[in-house]
């Protein structure tokens, strides 16, 4: 009972502060509270790890914010309900399984889900802001518009590796007794899978040979997954792969 008394108000306060700072939308705040409470009850160190992801990613979202807005590249208005659910569901799910089973591998899978989310967000935000024109991951010889799902840059890739490495390095310090190298490796592989799924299955529009994220009259639609669905699928798939290896 003492854990609930401390945890729930703390998560609510942090979420409200994030809302006031513009890191979350109103609906995103409600979903963040639900995810945060579930994770914190399962393992406080994992909650702190998730907080590192959220704070760093929110700050990186603000990189060249005005420049991004003027070009319609990224949404810098705060994380929405769908975004929080897409990223937070794998983390909360593995944390809950750990709480029910006591199997430390599921705690590691939750940390991997955090590493994937961090790697993906760092790659996206830094890559869009400073990476220049990306190449399509399924056809590296092909250039695409910045912000296109499946588009990668060298700077974005380096940010991705740094994100996975950071979460992996912090994990043992936050009482997550899983191999550092394994969390880092699966975190990066999860981000790579996210990029591949984003390129292959995420909704996009093809116009005169160009791949666009938003609809333009006369464009052909391809794909059926949203960005949030891709995040969720990647986190769940790689998390379970971590558990069985």
N, C-alpha and C positions, 0 to 999 in steps of 0.2 A: 504493500500500500504506500509506503514511504516513497518508493520509486515513482509512482504515479503522481504523487503530490508535488514532487520536484520537477519531473519531466514535462508533464503536460503544460503547466504555466510557462516554463522556459521556452518550449517550442512555439507556443502561441505568441509570446513576446518577441522572439526572434523573427517570426513570420511577419508580424505587424511592422517591425522596424524595416524589414525588407520591402514591404509594401510602400512605406513612407519614402524610402530611398529610390523607389521606382524600379526595383529589381523584380518585383512580382506584380501581376495584375490582381484585382480583387478576387476573382475566381481562382487564379493561380495560388493565391495566399491560402485559401480554404483547402485546396488539394495538397499544398505543401505542409500544412498542419497535420493532415491525416497521415501522409507519408512519414513526416518527421517523428510523430508520436510512435508509430509502429516500429520504426527503426531504432529510436532511442530506447524503447522498452526492451527490444531484443538485445541490443548491445550499445552501450554509450560510446565506446570507441568508434564504432561504425558510424554513429550519428555525427561525431566530430569529423570523421573522414568525409562524410557527405557534406558537412558544413564547409569544409575546405573547397570542395568542388563548387559548391554554390557561390561562395563569396568570390573566388578567383574567376569563375566563368562570368559572373555578373559584371565584374570590373572589366574583363576583357571585351564584353559586349559593348562597352562604352568607347572602345578604341575607335577613333575617327568616326564617332557616331553621326555627326552632321554630314560628313562626306558620304557615309553609307546611306543615310536617309535621302540625300539629294539624288543619289543614283538608284534608289529603290533596291539596294543590295540586301539589307538585313533589317529585321524588326528590332528596334532598340527600346521598345516601350515597356519591357518587362516580360517575364515568363508567364505564359497563359496556363490555364487549366490543362489543356491538351499537352503542352510541352512538359509540364510537371509530371503528368501521368505517364507519358511516354518514357521519360528518363527514370522516374521514381518507382514505377511498378516493379521492374526487375530487382531493384535494390530492396524494396520492402518485402517482396515475395521471398527472396532467399534469406533475408533476415528473419522472417516469420518461420520459415522451415527450420532454420537454425534454432530458434527459440523452442520449437516443438520437439525437435529431435536431439538437440545438443551436439549434432555432428559438425565439427569445426570446418569441414569442407564447404558447407553451405555458407558459413561465415566468410570463408575465402571467396566463394562465388559472389557474395554480396559486395565484397571489396573490389572484385573484378568488374562488377557492374558499375561501380563508382569510377573505376579507372577508365572504363570504356566511355562513359559519359564525359569525363574530364578530357580525355584524349580527343574525342569528337568535337567538343565545344571549343577547346583551345585551337585545334586545327582549323575549324571553321572561322572563328573570329579573327585569329591572327592571319590566316591565309587570305581572307577577304580584304583585310585592312592593308596588308603589306606584301602579299604574295604575287601580285601582278595577275597576268592572264593564266588561268589554270588549264591543265590538260585533262581530257576525259579518261578516267581510270580504265575503262574497258577498251579504249582505243587511244593510247598515249600520244599518238601522232596528231590527234585532233584537238584543237583548242576550243574552249567553251567560255561562255560569259562568267565573270566572277559571281559566286553565289550559287552556281548550278550544282545540283546534287550529283555526286560522282566526279566533280571537278577537283583536282588535286594540284598543289604547288609544293615546291621544295621547302619553302618556309612553313607552310601549313603542316607538312609531314614532320618537320623537326619539332614543331609545337605539339603535335600529336604524341610523339615519342616522349617529349618532356612531361606532358600531362600524365601519361601512363606511369612513367618512372616516378614522378612526384607522389602519386597516390600509393604506389608500391613501397616507396621508401618510408612513408609515414605509417603504413599499416602495422608493422611490428611495434612501433612506438605507441600505438593506440590499442595495444593488447589484442591484435589479430594475429595469432600464431600460425601463419601460413608462409610458404616460401616467397621471399621477395621477388626472385626472378620470375616465378610463375605468375604472380599477379601482374607484373610489368608486361610479360610476354602476352598473356591472354588479354590484358587491357588494350594493348596495341592491335592485336589480331581482331579484337571485337570492333575497334574503330575501322580497321581495314574492311571487315565484313560489312559494316554500316555503309561505307562508301560504295562498295560493290552492289549491295542491295539498293542503295539510293540511285545508282546509275541504271540498274537493270529493271527495277520494279516501281520506283517512286514516280508519281504523276508528273509528267513533263509534256511539253508541246514542241513539235518539230515543224519549223517553218523555213522553207527554202534551204534545207540542209543545216539550219541552225537549231540548237536545242535551247529552249526557253523554259523558265519556271512559271511564268504567268501566261494566260491565254491571250492570243491575238487572233483576230478574225482570219479564218482560212487555215489556221494551224491544225495539225493532226495530233490528237491526244495519244499518249502512250503511258503505260504503267497504271497501277491501281492503288498503291500504298501512299499514305501521307508520310511526311517526314517523321512525325511522332510515332507512327506505326513501325517505321524502319528502326527507330531508336529502341522501341520495345522489343521487337523481334531479335535484334542483334544482341541486346543485353541478356535476354532469356536463353537464346541458343548457346552463346559462348559461356554463360554462367553454368549451364548444365554440362557443357563439354569440360569445363574446369573440374566439376565434381567427379566425373567418371574417369578422368585421366590421372 
